Amino acid sequence: MKKDHQQKPAKNVDEYLVAAPEEVRPVLEKLRRTIRAAAPKAEEVISYQIPMFKYHGPLVFFAAFRNHCSFYVVSKPIMEAFSSELKPWDTSGTTIHFSAKNPLPASLVKKIVKARIEENEAKAKNMKTQ
């Protein structure tokens, strides 16, 4: 969701969701619950003025904009691994664009988040062994 000039940035995800357009709020709330379920150890923060989940670094982000919502996967290899499942949505780089009418299924979000957890855990383990 692009910040209105008079609206101050959200301090937490609850504030962000309250300010989101009504038609996408339920979809974003479900996305948030799905991410939390898949990544219970992840920390929920606001980063770049949008919701982010952190676990050994950035895990995933999501955002609402005027004409679409975005789910930021933060990993080209993960995007490539799920490319066939992502065909119903527009993608760009490491971002998946979706709408309230065509939301991401919870099962796909869970698989992506779990793959990101594995990726971040492997990176963290490599950092410790160096």
Buried (B, 14 or more C-beta within 10 A) or exposed (E): BEEEEEEEEBEEBEEBBEBBEEEBBEBBEBBBEBBBEBBEEBEBBBEEEBBBBBBBEBBBBBBBBEEBBBBBBBBEEBBEBBEEBBEEBEBEEBBBBBBBEEBBEBEBBBBBBEBBBEBBEEEEEEEEEE
